[in-house]
Amino acid sequence: MLNPSVETVSAKLCHFIATSYLDDDEQVAPDTPIIKLNILDSASIFDVVEFIHREFALRLPVIDIHPDNFATVAVLSKVVEHHSNKEAAL
């Protein structure tokens, strides 16, 4: 997917995280502190990275795979959009 919007990325990430790591009736909002609430841990971060690769055809650089970029879905969506725009410019 070329140049996905932050809103599109955010919606897909919220859905993936909620269905993968929460009970059926729980939701994740873009501003939910997913690391602070222990929704994601160090192992599940790599599942999310793999989801990003599959869903958006984007490999995040290793330097960007750290907890600060996974604080919320909103932050992570901006990282994905940033790297998508960089790849599209190449």
PyMOL Python script that loads the backbone (N, CA, C, O; Angstrom):
from pymol import cmd

cmd.read_pdbstr("""\
ATOM      1  N   MET A   1       0.856  -1.176   0.000  1.00  0.00           N
ATOM      2  CA  MET A   1       0.000   0.000   0.000  1.00  0.00           C
ATOM      3  C   MET A   1       0.897   1.232   0.000  1.00  0.00           C
ATOM      4  O   MET A   1       1.720   1.398   0.900  1.00  0.00           O
ATOM      5  N   LEU A   2       0.748   2.081  -0.983  1.00  0.00           N
ATOM      6  CA  LEU A   2       1.559   3.280  -1.063  1.00  0.00           C
ATOM      7  C   LEU A   2       0.873   4.428  -0.334  1.00  0.00           C
ATOM      8  O   LEU A   2      -0.327   4.655  -0.489  1.00  0.00           O
ATOM      9  N   ASN A   3       1.653   5.141   0.457  1.00  0.00           N
ATOM     10  CA  ASN A   3       1.205   6.337   1.159  1.00  0.00           C
ATOM     11  C   ASN A   3      -0.123   6.188   1.898  1.00  0.00           C
ATOM     12  O   ASN A   3      -1.053   6.952   1.637  1.00  0.00           O
ATOM     13  N   PRO A   4      -0.233   5.238   2.800  1.00  0.00           N
ATOM     14  CA  PRO A   4      -1.476   5.143   3.573  1.00  0.00           C
ATOM     15  C   PRO A   4      -1.588   6.356   4.492  1.00  0.00           C
ATOM     16  O   PRO A   4      -0.581   6.865   4.985  1.00  0.00           O
ATOM     17  N   SER A   5      -2.808   6.810   4.717  1.00  0.00           N
ATOM     18  CA  SER A   5      -2.997   7.941   5.619  1.00  0.00           C
ATOM     19  C   SER A   5      -2.808   7.484   7.060  1.00  0.00           C
ATOM     20  O   SER A   5      -2.910   6.298   7.373  1.00  0.00           O
ATOM     21  N   VAL A   6      -2.534   8.447   7.923  1.00  0.00           N
ATOM     22  CA  VAL A   6      -2.394   8.135   9.349  1.00  0.00           C
ATOM     23  C   VAL A   6      -3.681   7.507   9.868  1.00  0.00           C
ATOM     24  O   VAL A   6      -3.636   6.588  10.686  1.00  0.00           O
ATOM     25  N   GLU A   7      -4.825   7.994   9.400  1.00  0.00           N
ATOM     26  CA  GLU A   7      -6.114   7.471   9.862  1.00  0.00           C
ATOM     27  C   GLU A   7      -6.308   6.010   9.439  1.00  0.00           C
ATOM     28  O   GLU A   7      -6.800   5.194  10.218  1.00  0.00           O
ATOM     29  N   THR A   8      -5.920   5.689   8.207  1.00  0.00           N
ATOM     30  CA  THR A   8      -6.029   4.310   7.723  1.00  0.00           C
ATOM     31  C   THR A   8      -5.109   3.392   8.506  1.00  0.00           C
ATOM     32  O   THR A   8      -5.523   2.322   8.950  1.00  0.00           O
ATOM     33  N   VAL A   9      -3.872   3.805   8.674  1.00  0.00           N
ATOM     34  CA  VAL A   9      -2.903   3.018   9.436  1.00  0.00           C
ATOM     35  C   VAL A   9      -3.392   2.833  10.860  1.00  0.00           C
ATOM     36  O   VAL A   9      -3.358   1.727  11.398  1.00  0.00           O
ATOM     37  N   SER A  10      -3.844   3.915  11.466  1.00  0.00           N
ATOM     38  CA  SER A  10      -4.315   3.884  12.845  1.00  0.00           C
ATOM     39  C   SER A  10      -5.489   2.913  13.016  1.00  0.00           C
ATOM     40  O   SER A  10      -5.507   2.116  13.954  1.00  0.00           O
ATOM     41  N   ALA A  11      -6.456   2.983  12.117  1.00  0.00           N
ATOM     42  CA  ALA A  11      -7.624   2.097  12.208  1.00  0.00           C
ATOM     43  C   ALA A  11      -7.220   0.633  12.091  1.00  0.00           C
ATOM     44  O   ALA A  11      -7.704  -0.209  12.847  1.00  0.00           O
ATOM     45  N   LYS A  12      -6.342   0.332  11.154  1.00  0.00           N
ATOM     46  CA  LYS A  12      -5.906  -1.059  10.970  1.00  0.00           C
ATOM     47  C   LYS A  12      -5.088  -1.555  12.164  1.00  0.00           C
ATOM     48  O   LYS A  12      -5.246  -2.695  12.602  1.00  0.00           O
ATOM     49  N   LEU A  13      -4.213  -0.692  12.687  1.00  0.00           N
ATOM     50  CA  LEU A  13      -3.417  -1.085  13.854  1.00  0.00           C
ATOM     51  C   LEU A  13      -4.297  -1.265  15.091  1.00  0.00           C
ATOM     52  O   LEU A  13      -4.112  -2.220  15.846  1.00  0.00           O
ATOM     53  N   CYS A  14      -5.243  -0.365  15.304  1.00  0.00           N
ATOM     54  CA  CYS A  14      -6.157  -0.500  16.448  1.00  0.00           C
ATOM     55  C   CYS A  14      -6.904  -1.829  16.382  1.00  0.00           C
ATOM     56  O   CYS A  14      -7.012  -2.544  17.378  1.00  0.00           O
ATOM     57  N   HIS A  15      -7.412  -2.145  15.204  1.00  0.00           N
ATOM     58  CA  HIS A  15      -8.147  -3.406  15.031  1.00  0.00           C
ATOM     59  C   HIS A  15      -7.237  -4.617  15.271  1.00  0.00           C
ATOM     60  O   HIS A  15      -7.618  -5.545  15.985  1.00  0.00           O
ATOM     61  N   PHE A  16      -6.049  -4.610  14.682  1.00  0.00           N
ATOM     62  CA  PHE A  16      -5.124  -5.728  14.850  1.00  0.00           C
ATOM     63  C   PHE A  16      -4.751  -5.922  16.318  1.00  0.00           C
ATOM     64  O   PHE A  16      -4.792  -7.045  16.821  1.00  0.00           O
ATOM     65  N   ILE A  17      -4.394  -4.859  16.998  1.00  0.00           N
ATOM     66  CA  ILE A  17      -3.982  -4.969  18.404  1.00  0.00           C
ATOM     67  C   ILE A  17      -5.139  -5.421  19.280  1.00  0.00           C
ATOM     68  O   ILE A  17      -4.957  -6.268  20.155  1.00  0.00           O
ATOM     69  N   ALA A  18      -6.320  -4.870  19.058  1.00  0.00           N
ATOM     70  CA  ALA A  18      -7.482  -5.252  19.867  1.00  0.00           C
ATOM     71  C   ALA A  18      -7.835  -6.726  19.670  1.00  0.00           C
ATOM     72  O   ALA A  18      -8.088  -7.440  20.640  1.00  0.00           O
ATOM     73  N   THR A  19      -7.852  -7.180  18.417  1.00  0.00           N
ATOM     74  CA  THR A  19      -8.243  -8.570  18.170  1.00  0.00           C
ATOM     75  C   THR A  19      -7.155  -9.557  18.554  1.00  0.00           C
ATOM     76  O   THR A  19      -7.447 -10.713  18.859  1.00  0.00           O
ATOM     77  N   SER A  20      -5.909  -9.119  18.544  1.00  0.00           N
ATOM     78  CA  SER A  20      -4.799 -10.021  18.856  1.00  0.00           C
ATOM     79  C   SER A  20      -4.476 -10.095  20.341  1.00  0.00           C
ATOM     80  O   SER A  20      -4.037 -11.140  20.822  1.00  0.00           O
ATOM     81  N   TYR A  21      -4.686  -8.999  21.081  1.00  0.00           N
ATOM     82  CA  TYR A  21      -4.170  -8.947  22.455  1.00  0.00           C
ATOM     83  C   TYR A  21      -5.199  -8.601  23.521  1.00  0.00           C
ATOM     84  O   TYR A  21      -4.864  -8.575  24.705  1.00  0.00           O
ATOM     85  N   LEU A  22      -6.436  -8.338  23.135  1.00  0.00           N
ATOM     86  CA  LEU A  22      -7.456  -7.980  24.122  1.00  0.00           C
ATOM     87  C   LEU A  22      -8.642  -8.928  24.033  1.00  0.00           C
ATOM     88  O   LEU A  22      -8.772  -9.686  23.071  1.00  0.00           O
ATOM     89  N   ASP A  23      -9.502  -8.881  25.039  1.00  0.00           N
ATOM     90  CA  ASP A  23     -10.733  -9.661  25.015  1.00  0.00           C
ATOM     91  C   ASP A  23     -11.655  -9.114  23.929  1.00  0.00           C
ATOM     92  O   ASP A  23     -11.470  -8.001  23.437  1.00  0.00           O
ATOM     93  N   ASP A  24     -12.648  -9.918  23.567  1.00  0.00           N
ATOM     94  CA  ASP A  24     -13.532  -9.577  22.454  1.00  0.00           C
ATOM     95  C   ASP A  24     -14.207  -8.215  22.576  1.00  0.00           C
ATOM     96  O   ASP A  24     -14.395  -7.537  21.566  1.00  0.00           O
ATOM     97  N   ASP A  25     -14.570  -7.805  23.763  1.00  0.00           N
ATOM     98  CA  ASP A  25     -15.335  -6.565  23.914  1.00  0.00           C
ATOM     99  C   ASP A  25     -14.458  -5.336  24.146  1.00  0.00           C
ATOM    100  O   ASP A  25     -14.982  -4.230  24.276  1.00  0.00           O
ATOM    101  N   GLU A  26     -13.155  -5.500  24.201  1.00  0.00           N
ATOM    102  CA  GLU A  26     -12.262  -4.372  24.454  1.00  0.00           C
ATOM    103  C   GLU A  26     -11.758  -3.776  23.143  1.00  0.00           C
ATOM    104  O   GLU A  26     -11.546  -4.484  22.159  1.00  0.00           O
ATOM    105  N   GLN A  27     -11.575  -2.469  23.154  1.00  0.00           N
ATOM    106  CA  GLN A  27     -11.114  -1.748  21.971  1.00  0.00           C
ATOM    107  C   GLN A  27      -9.830  -0.991  22.287  1.00  0.00           C
ATOM    108  O   GLN A  27      -9.514  -0.730  23.448  1.00  0.00           O
ATOM    109  N   VAL A  28      -9.111  -0.652  21.254  1.00  0.00           N
ATOM    110  CA  VAL A  28      -7.922   0.181  21.372  1.00  0.00           C
ATOM    111  C   VAL A  28      -8.197   1.455  20.584  1.00  0.00           C
ATOM    112  O   VAL A  28      -8.589   1.402  19.419  1.00  0.00           O
ATOM    113  N   ALA A  29      -7.989   2.587  21.220  1.00  0.00           N
ATOM    114  CA  ALA A  29      -8.118   3.878  20.548  1.00  0.00           C
ATOM    115  C   ALA A  29      -6.725   4.341  20.141  1.00  0.00           C
ATOM    116  O   ALA A  29      -5.730   3.857  20.682  1.00  0.00           O
ATOM    117  N   PRO A  30      -6.645   5.265  19.202  1.00  0.00           N
ATOM    118  CA  PRO A  30      -5.330   5.750  18.787  1.00  0.00           C
ATOM    119  C   PRO A  30      -4.489   6.312  19.927  1.00  0.00           C
ATOM    120  O   PRO A  30      -3.260   6.257  19.872  1.00  0.00           O
ATOM    121  N   ASP A  31      -5.129   6.848  20.948  1.00  0.00           N
ATOM    122  CA  ASP A  31      -4.379   7.437  22.062  1.00  0.00           C
ATOM    123  C   ASP A  31      -4.247   6.519  23.278  1.00  0.00           C
ATOM    124  O   ASP A  31      -3.767   6.953  24.325  1.00  0.00           O
ATOM    125  N   THR A  32      -4.664   5.267  23.155  1.00  0.00           N
ATOM    126  CA  THR A  32      -4.504   4.303  24.244  1.00  0.00           C
ATOM    127  C   THR A  32      -3.019   4.038  24.476  1.00  0.00           C
ATOM    128  O   THR A  32      -2.299   3.704  23.535  1.00  0.00           O
ATOM    129  N   PRO A  33      -2.553   4.182  25.717  1.00  0.00           N
ATOM    130  CA  PRO A  33      -1.121   3.921  25.991  1.00  0.00           C
ATOM    131  C   PRO A  33      -0.828   2.415  25.996  1.00  0.00           C
ATOM    132  O   PRO A  33      -0.822   1.783  27.053  1.00  0.00           O
ATOM    133  N   ILE A  34      -0.591   1.859  24.833  1.00  0.00           N
ATOM    134  CA  ILE A  34      -0.508   0.402  24.677  1.00  0.00           C
ATOM    135  C   ILE A  34       0.704  -0.233  25.343  1.00  0.00           C
ATOM    136  O   ILE A  34       0.653  -1.408  25.709  1.00  0.00           O
ATOM    137  N   ILE A  35       1.771   0.497  25.507  1.00  0.00           N
ATOM    138  CA  ILE A  35       2.933  -0.038  26.234  1.00  0.00           C
ATOM    139  C   ILE A  35       2.718   0.125  27.733  1.00  0.00           C
ATOM    140  O   ILE A  35       2.917  -0.813  28.505  1.00  0.00           O
ATOM    141  N   LYS A  36       2.315   1.309  28.129  1.00  0.00           N
ATOM    142  CA  LYS A  36       2.125   1.610  29.554  1.00  0.00           C
ATOM    143  C   LYS A  36       1.081   0.689  30.203  1.00  0.00           C
ATOM    144  O   LYS A  36       1.219   0.310  31.366  1.00  0.00           O
ATOM    145  N   LEU A  37       0.041   0.334  29.443  1.00  0.00           N
ATOM    146  CA  LEU A  37      -1.001  -0.556  29.959  1.00  0.00           C
ATOM    147  C   LEU A  37      -0.653  -2.035  29.757  1.00  0.00           C
ATOM    148  O   LEU A  37      -1.466  -2.913  30.045  1.00  0.00           O
ATOM    149  N   ASN A  38       0.540  -2.299  29.270  1.00  0.00           N
ATOM    150  CA  ASN A  38       1.009  -3.671  29.014  1.00  0.00           C
ATOM    151  C   ASN A  38       0.137  -4.437  28.025  1.00  0.00           C
ATOM    152  O   ASN A  38       0.036  -5.662  28.092  1.00  0.00           O
ATOM    153  N   ILE A  39      -0.483  -3.714  27.117  1.00  0.00           N
ATOM    154  CA  ILE A  39      -1.212  -4.381  26.033  1.00  0.00           C
ATOM    155  C   ILE A  39      -0.193  -5.031  25.103  1.00  0.00           C
ATOM    156  O   ILE A  39      -0.387  -6.152  24.631  1.00  0.00           O
ATOM    157  N   LEU A  40       0.895  -4.311  24.850  1.00  0.00           N
ATOM    158  CA  LEU A  40       2.003  -4.864  24.079  1.00  0.00           C
ATOM    159  C   LEU A  40       3.210  -5.023  24.992  1.00  0.00           C
ATOM    160  O   LEU A  40       3.469  -4.191  25.862  1.00  0.00           O
ATOM    161  N   ASP A  41       3.938  -6.105  24.777  1.00  0.00           N
ATOM    162  CA  ASP A  41       5.214  -6.295  25.466  1.00  0.00           C
ATOM    163  C   ASP A  41       6.305  -6.408  24.404  1.00  0.00           C
ATOM    164  O   ASP A  41       6.038  -6.248  23.213  1.00  0.00           O
ATOM    165  N   SER A  42       7.506  -6.676  24.829  1.00  0.00           N
ATOM    166  CA  SER A  42       8.617  -6.699  23.875  1.00  0.00           C
ATOM    167  C   SER A  42       8.429  -7.749  22.785  1.00  0.00           C
ATOM    168  O   SER A  42       8.831  -7.526  21.643  1.00  0.00           O
ATOM    169  N   ALA A  43       7.836  -8.869  23.109  1.00  0.00           N
ATOM    170  CA  ALA A  43       7.625  -9.908  22.092  1.00  0.00           C
ATOM    171  C   ALA A  43       6.501  -9.528  21.130  1.00  0.00           C
ATOM    172  O   ALA A  43       6.618  -9.742  19.923  1.00  0.00           O
ATOM    173  N   SER A  44       5.427  -8.971  21.652  1.00  0.00           N
ATOM    174  CA  SER A  44       4.304  -8.622  20.780  1.00  0.00           C
ATOM    175  C   SER A  44       4.610  -7.437  19.873  1.00  0.00           C
ATOM    176  O   SER A  44       3.974  -7.276  18.832  1.00  0.00           O
ATOM    177  N   ILE A  45       5.570  -6.610  20.256  1.00  0.00           N
ATOM    178  CA  ILE A  45       5.990  -5.515  19.376  1.00  0.00           C
ATOM    179  C   ILE A  45       6.438  -6.081  18.032  1.00  0.00           C
ATOM    180  O   ILE A  45       6.148  -5.502  16.985  1.00  0.00           O
ATOM    181  N   PHE A  46       7.139  -7.205  18.058  1.00  0.00           N
ATOM    182  CA  PHE A  46       7.612  -7.788  16.803  1.00  0.00           C
ATOM    183  C   PHE A  46       6.471  -8.376  15.984  1.00  0.00           C
ATOM    184  O   PHE A  46       6.558  -8.422  14.757  1.00  0.00           O
ATOM    185  N   ASP A  47       5.391  -8.832  16.647  1.00  0.00           N
ATOM    186  CA  ASP A  47       4.195  -9.248  15.912  1.00  0.00           C
ATOM    187  C   ASP A  47       3.581  -8.057  15.185  1.00  0.00           C
ATOM    188  O   ASP A  47       3.139  -8.180  14.043  1.00  0.00           O
ATOM    189  N   VAL A  48       3.557  -6.912  15.845  1.00  0.00           N
ATOM    190  CA  VAL A  48       3.016  -5.698  15.229  1.00  0.00           C
ATOM    191  C   VAL A  48       3.904  -5.260  14.062  1.00  0.00           C
ATOM    192  O   VAL A  48       3.398  -4.842  13.021  1.00  0.00           O
ATOM    193  N   VAL A  49       5.205  -5.354  14.230  1.00  0.00           N
ATOM    194  CA  VAL A  49       6.134  -5.018  13.150  1.00  0.00           C
ATOM    195  C   VAL A  49       5.877  -5.925  11.943  1.00  0.00           C
ATOM    196  O   VAL A  49       5.886  -5.459  10.804  1.00  0.00           O
ATOM    197  N   GLU A  50       5.652  -7.196  12.187  1.00  0.00           N
ATOM    198  CA  GLU A  50       5.359  -8.131  11.098  1.00  0.00           C
ATOM    199  C   GLU A  50       4.016  -7.798  10.440  1.00  0.00           C
ATOM    200  O   GLU A  50       3.889  -7.879   9.218  1.00  0.00           O
ATOM    201  N   PHE A  51       3.024  -7.427  11.237  1.00  0.00           N
ATOM    202  CA  PHE A  51       1.733  -6.998  10.693  1.00  0.00           C
ATOM    203  C   PHE A  51       1.920  -5.788   9.776  1.00  0.00           C
ATOM    204  O   PHE A  51       1.350  -5.739   8.686  1.00  0.00           O
ATOM    205  N   ILE A  52       2.714  -4.822  10.214  1.00  0.00           N
ATOM    206  CA  ILE A  52       2.987  -3.630   9.401  1.00  0.00           C
ATOM    207  C   ILE A  52       3.627  -4.038   8.078  1.00  0.00           C
ATOM    208  O   ILE A  52       3.283  -3.506   7.022  1.00  0.00           O
ATOM    209  N   HIS A  53       4.546  -4.971   8.140  1.00  0.00           N
ATOM    210  CA  HIS A  53       5.201  -5.448   6.913  1.00  0.00           C
ATOM    211  C   HIS A  53       4.184  -6.093   5.968  1.00  0.00           C
ATOM    212  O   HIS A  53       4.175  -5.801   4.773  1.00  0.00           O
ATOM    213  N   ARG A  54       3.340  -6.958   6.497  1.00  0.00           N
ATOM    214  CA  ARG A  54       2.341  -7.649   5.669  1.00  0.00           C
ATOM    215  C   ARG A  54       1.275  -6.685   5.145  1.00  0.00           C
ATOM    216  O   ARG A  54       0.941  -6.703   3.961  1.00  0.00           O
ATOM    217  N   GLU A  55       0.753  -5.858   6.022  1.00  0.00           N
ATOM    218  CA  GLU A  55      -0.393  -5.007   5.684  1.00  0.00           C
ATOM    219  C   GLU A  55      -0.016  -3.816   4.799  1.00  0.00           C
ATOM    220  O   GLU A  55      -0.772  -3.437   3.905  1.00  0.00           O
ATOM    221  N   PHE A  56       1.145  -3.236   5.051  1.00  0.00           N
ATOM    222  CA  PHE A  56       1.531  -2.008   4.356  1.00  0.00           C
ATOM    223  C   PHE A  56       2.762  -2.177   3.469  1.00  0.00           C
ATOM    224  O   PHE A  56       3.263  -1.201   2.910  1.00  0.00           O
ATOM    225  N   ALA A  57       3.252  -3.414   3.338  1.00  0.00           N
ATOM    226  CA  ALA A  57       4.440  -3.694   2.527  1.00  0.00           C
ATOM    227  C   ALA A  57       5.588  -2.763   2.908  1.00  0.00           C
ATOM    228  O   ALA A  57       6.233  -2.150   2.057  1.00  0.00           O
ATOM    229  N   LEU A  58       5.816  -2.681   4.205  1.00  0.00           N
ATOM    230  CA  LEU A  58       6.805  -1.747   4.734  1.00  0.00           C
ATOM    231  C   LEU A  58       7.615  -2.432   5.822  1.00  0.00           C
ATOM    232  O   LEU A  58       7.063  -3.020   6.751  1.00  0.00           O
ATOM    233  N   ARG A  59       8.906  -2.347   5.694  1.00  0.00           N
ATOM    234  CA  ARG A  59       9.794  -2.855   6.743  1.00  0.00           C
ATOM    235  C   ARG A  59      10.293  -1.670   7.549  1.00  0.00           C
ATOM    236  O   ARG A  59      10.967  -0.786   7.020  1.00  0.00           O
ATOM    237  N   LEU A  60       9.958  -1.658   8.832  1.00  0.00           N
ATOM    238  CA  LEU A  60      10.455  -0.595   9.698  1.00  0.00           C
ATOM    239  C   LEU A  60      11.935  -0.815   9.970  1.00  0.00           C
ATOM    240  O   LEU A  60      12.354  -1.941  10.240  1.00  0.00           O
ATOM    241  N   PRO A  61      12.731   0.244   9.904  1.00  0.00           N
ATOM    242  CA  PRO A  61      14.144   0.108  10.245  1.00  0.00           C
ATOM    243  C   PRO A  61      14.294  -0.300  11.719  1.00  0.00           C
ATOM    244  O   PRO A  61      13.504   0.112  12.568  1.00  0.00           O
ATOM    245  N   VAL A  62      15.285  -1.089  12.000  1.00  0.00           N
ATOM    246  CA  VAL A  62      15.516  -1.577  13.362  1.00  0.00           C
ATOM    247  C   VAL A  62      15.615  -0.421  14.354  1.00  0.00           C
ATOM    248  O   VAL A  62      15.159  -0.535  15.492  1.00  0.00           O
ATOM    249  N   ILE A  63      16.201   0.674  13.928  1.00  0.00           N
ATOM    250  CA  ILE A  63      16.370   1.816  14.822  1.00  0.00           C
ATOM    251  C   ILE A  63      15.016   2.381  15.302  1.00  0.00           C
ATOM    252  O   ILE A  63      14.945   3.011  16.357  1.00  0.00           O
ATOM    253  N   ASP A  64      13.957   2.152  14.528  1.00  0.00           N
ATOM    254  CA  ASP A  64      12.631   2.655  14.899  1.00  0.00           C
ATOM    255  C   ASP A  64      11.804   1.652  15.699  1.00  0.00           C
ATOM    256  O   ASP A  64      10.675   1.953  16.086  1.00  0.00           O
ATOM    257  N   ILE A  65      12.348   0.478  15.949  1.00  0.00           N
ATOM    258  CA  ILE A  65      11.622  -0.524  16.729  1.00  0.00           C
ATOM    259  C   ILE A  65      12.053  -0.401  18.185  1.00  0.00           C
ATOM    260  O   ILE A  65      12.874  -1.170  18.685  1.00  0.00           O
ATOM    261  N   HIS A  66      11.471   0.594  18.845  1.00  0.00           N
ATOM    262  CA  HIS A  66      11.728   0.792  20.271  1.00  0.00           C
ATOM    263  C   HIS A  66      10.445   1.286  20.936  1.00  0.00           C
ATOM    264  O   HIS A  66       9.581   1.844  20.260  1.00  0.00           O
ATOM    265  N   PRO A  67      10.308   1.094  22.239  1.00  0.00           N
ATOM    266  CA  PRO A  67       9.048   1.374  22.936  1.00  0.00           C
ATOM    267  C   PRO A  67       8.492   2.778  22.731  1.00  0.00           C
ATOM    268  O   PRO A  67       7.272   2.942  22.722  1.00  0.00           O
ATOM    269  N   ASP A  68       9.326   3.790  22.568  1.00  0.00           N
ATOM    270  CA  ASP A  68       8.808   5.148  22.359  1.00  0.00           C
ATOM    271  C   ASP A  68       7.915   5.231  21.126  1.00  0.00           C
ATOM    272  O   ASP A  68       6.920   5.956  21.130  1.00  0.00           O
ATOM    273  N   ASN A  69       8.259   4.502  20.084  1.00  0.00           N
ATOM    274  CA  ASN A  69       7.454   4.522  18.861  1.00  0.00           C
ATOM    275  C   ASN A  69       6.210   3.645  18.948  1.00  0.00           C
ATOM    276  O   ASN A  69       5.371   3.655  18.047  1.00  0.00           O
ATOM    277  N   PHE A  70       6.094   2.890  20.030  1.00  0.00           N
ATOM    278  CA  PHE A  70       4.928   2.029  20.244  1.00  0.00           C
ATOM    279  C   PHE A  70       4.109   2.490  21.445  1.00  0.00           C
ATOM    280  O   PHE A  70       3.285   1.738  21.966  1.00  0.00           O
ATOM    281  N   ALA A  71       4.337   3.719  21.879  1.00  0.00           N
ATOM    282  CA  ALA A  71       3.631   4.240  23.059  1.00  0.00           C
ATOM    283  C   ALA A  71       2.127   4.246  22.838  1.00  0.00           C
ATOM    284  O   ALA A  71       1.362   3.849  23.717  1.00  0.00           O
ATOM    285  N   THR A  72       1.706   4.695  21.668  1.00  0.00           N
ATOM    286  CA  THR A  72       0.287   4.678  21.291  1.00  0.00           C
ATOM    287  C   THR A  72       0.204   4.318  19.814  1.00  0.00           C
ATOM    288  O   THR A  72       1.199   4.365  19.091  1.00  0.00           O
ATOM    289  N   VAL A  73      -0.985   3.961  19.386  1.00  0.00           N
ATOM    290  CA  VAL A  73      -1.193   3.685  17.966  1.00  0.00           C
ATOM    291  C   VAL A  73      -0.986   4.962  17.152  1.00  0.00           C
ATOM    292  O   VAL A  73      -0.484   4.898  16.029  1.00  0.00           O
ATOM    293  N   ALA A  74      -1.361   6.105  17.693  1.00  0.00           N
ATOM    294  CA  ALA A  74      -1.181   7.372  16.981  1.00  0.00           C
ATOM    295  C   ALA A  74       0.294   7.623  16.679  1.00  0.00           C
ATOM    296  O   ALA A  74       0.640   8.023  15.567  1.00  0.00           O
ATOM    297  N   VAL A  75       1.160   7.392  17.656  1.00  0.00           N
ATOM    298  CA  VAL A  75       2.597   7.573  17.449  1.00  0.00           C
ATOM    299  C   VAL A  75       3.103   6.580  16.406  1.00  0.00           C
ATOM    300  O   VAL A  75       3.832   6.958  15.489  1.00  0.00           O
ATOM    301  N   LEU A  76       2.723   5.333  16.542  1.00  0.00           N
ATOM    302  CA  LEU A  76       3.171   4.303  15.605  1.00  0.00           C
ATOM    303  C   LEU A  76       2.661   4.584  14.190  1.00  0.00           C
ATOM    304  O   LEU A  76       3.377   4.351  13.216  1.00  0.00           O
ATOM    305  N   SER A  77       1.454   5.073  14.075  1.00  0.00           N
ATOM    306  CA  SER A  77       0.892   5.394  12.758  1.00  0.00           C
ATOM    307  C   SER A  77       1.703   6.478  12.064  1.00  0.00           C
ATOM    308  O   SER A  77       1.904   6.430  10.850  1.00  0.00           O
ATOM    309  N   LYS A  78       2.164   7.446  12.827  1.00  0.00           N
ATOM    310  CA  LYS A  78       2.994   8.511  12.248  1.00  0.00           C
ATOM    311  C   LYS A  78       4.338   7.965  11.783  1.00  0.00           C
ATOM    312  O   LYS A  78       4.867   8.403  10.761  1.00  0.00           O
ATOM    313  N   VAL A  79       4.891   7.016  12.524  1.00  0.00           N
ATOM    314  CA  VAL A  79       6.150   6.378  12.114  1.00  0.00           C
ATOM    315  C   VAL A  79       5.940   5.623  10.798  1.00  0.00           C
ATOM    316  O   VAL A  79       6.759   5.720   9.884  1.00  0.00           O
ATOM    317  N   VAL A  80       4.845   4.876  10.710  1.00  0.00           N
ATOM    318  CA  VAL A  80       4.544   4.125   9.489  1.00  0.00           C
ATOM    319  C   VAL A  80       4.336   5.083   8.318  1.00  0.00           C
ATOM    320  O   VAL A  80       4.876   4.863   7.234  1.00  0.00           O
ATOM    321  N   GLU A  81       3.563   6.139   8.529  1.00  0.00           N
ATOM    322  CA  GLU A  81       3.333   7.104   7.457  1.00  0.00           C
ATOM    323  C   GLU A  81       4.654   7.748   7.007  1.00  0.00           C
ATOM    324  O   GLU A  81       4.894   7.912   5.811  1.00  0.00           O
ATOM    325  N   HIS A  82       5.494   8.106   7.960  1.00  0.00           N
ATOM    326  CA  HIS A  82       6.784   8.718   7.644  1.00  0.00           C
ATOM    327  C   HIS A  82       7.615   7.808   6.734  1.00  0.00           C
ATOM    328  O   HIS A  82       8.155   8.264   5.727  1.00  0.00           O
ATOM    329  N   HIS A  83       7.714   6.543   7.084  1.00  0.00           N
ATOM    330  CA  HIS A  83       8.528   5.616   6.291  1.00  0.00           C
ATOM    331  C   HIS A  83       7.862   5.282   4.957  1.00  0.00           C
ATOM    332  O   HIS A  83       8.550   5.033   3.967  1.00  0.00           O
ATOM    333  N   SER A  84       6.530   5.276   4.925  1.00  0.00           N
ATOM    334  CA  SER A  84       5.829   5.061   3.659  1.00  0.00           C
ATOM    335  C   SER A  84       6.097   6.214   2.700  1.00  0.00           C
ATOM    336  O   SER A  84       6.313   6.006   1.505  1.00  0.00           O
ATOM    337  N   ASN A  85       6.082   7.428   3.237  1.00  0.00           N
ATOM    338  CA  ASN A  85       6.351   8.595   2.389  1.00  0.00           C
ATOM    339  C   ASN A  85       7.788   8.590   1.892  1.00  0.00           C
ATOM    340  O   ASN A  85       8.056   8.966   0.751  1.00  0.00           O
ATOM    341  N   LYS A  86       8.724   8.160   2.755  1.00  0.00           N
ATOM    342  CA  LYS A  86      10.126   8.074   2.327  1.00  0.00           C
ATOM    343  C   LYS A  86      10.288   7.075   1.198  1.00  0.00           C
ATOM    344  O   LYS A  86      10.994   7.343   0.226  1.00  0.00           O
ATOM    345  N   GLU A  87       9.635   5.918   1.318  1.00  0.00           N
ATOM    346  CA  GLU A  87       9.742   4.892   0.267  1.00  0.00           C
ATOM    347  C   GLU A  87       9.090   5.353  -1.018  1.00  0.00           C
ATOM    348  O   GLU A  87       9.587   5.070  -2.107  1.00  0.00           O
ATOM    349  N   ALA A  88       7.986   6.057  -0.899  1.00  0.00           N
ATOM    350  CA  ALA A  88       7.289   6.534  -2.102  1.00  0.00           C
ATOM    351  C   ALA A  88       8.124   7.576  -2.840  1.00  0.00           C
ATOM    352  O   ALA A  88       8.019   7.711  -4.059  1.00  0.00           O
ATOM    353  N   ALA A  89       8.948   8.310  -2.105  1.00  0.00           N
ATOM    354  CA  ALA A  89       9.775   9.335  -2.726  1.00  0.00           C
ATOM    355  C   ALA A  89      10.974   8.745  -3.482  1.00  0.00           C
ATOM    356  O   ALA A  89      11.590   9.423  -4.305  1.00  0.00           O
ATOM    357  N   LEU A  90      11.294   7.492  -3.199  1.00  0.00           N
ATOM    358  CA  LEU A  90      12.452   6.862  -3.862  1.00  0.00           C
ATOM    359  C   LEU A  90      12.163   6.485  -5.296  1.00  0.00           C
ATOM    360  O   LEU A  90      13.034   5.949  -5.981  1.00  0.00           O
TER     361      LEU A  90
END
""", "prot")
cmd.dss("prot")
cmd.show_as("cartoon", "prot")
cmd.util.cbc("prot")
cmd.orient("prot")
